[in-house]
Structure formats: C-alpha cells, structure tokens
Amino acid sequence: VQLVESGGGLVQAGGSLRLSCAASGRTFNMGWFRQAPGKEREFVAAIAWSDRTYYSDSVKGRFSISRDNAKNTLYLQMNSLKPEDTGIYYCAAKKDWLPSTSGHAYDYWGQGTLVTVSS
C-alpha cells in the first residue's frame, strides 16, 4: 500500500487546514502522526476499521479524523491551530484489524506533509 499526503501549508494561529492521504489500496486501520523539529514522532489521531476514532490529548476537540472508503482516502481536519501544531504530518496504515496509537504498530507510511502554524 502506498500513501500520499497532501494539504499541508502555512497558516496563522487559530486557522484551519485539512490534510488528505490517498491510499493505493484498501486499508483497515489508519492514523496520523507528526514530528516537530528536534522532537520525536508523536501520535495525533487514528481511525479503526469500525470507524472508532482516537485522539491525542493535545488535539482532542480541535482535530477530526475521517475516511472515505470509496476513495481510499484518509482526512485530518485541523481547526484552532496553534504554533505547537507545527511539524511534518505523516499518514500511516496497518495491515491487521487491531487499531493502535503506537507508530511502531503501523506497516505503511507516507512521505509526510509540512504544516507550519505562525503566531
């Protein structure tokens, strides 16, 4: 499965962005992760095959993960963006049926898309 992210860019604090991740095939469990400069990669959001969603505490209430199975596309709607949301955002997919918030559990990764939030 190949994953291609899009939708990153520069936005002012308080603004919104919508990231997309196009998958070359059907996937069951998918997630978004991000890596800020000088920091380790961290979990942002995940959606299970059942459409149950999971969020990190830092984005809960501001970000929303969703998917369009007909288009094999994953989305991340990001509202009320903060400068600390700046980073490279990666889409990831798992081969099995178990959802996870751990990056180590994911089998496929996109190349990432840069999100920069200015203060």
Secondary structure, DSSP 8 states (H G I E B T S, - for coil): --EEEE--EEEETT--EEEEEEESS--SEEEEEEE-TTS--EEEEEE-TT--EEE-TTTTTTEEEEEETTTTEEEEEE-S--GGG-EEEEEEEESSS---S-GGG--EE---EEEEEE-
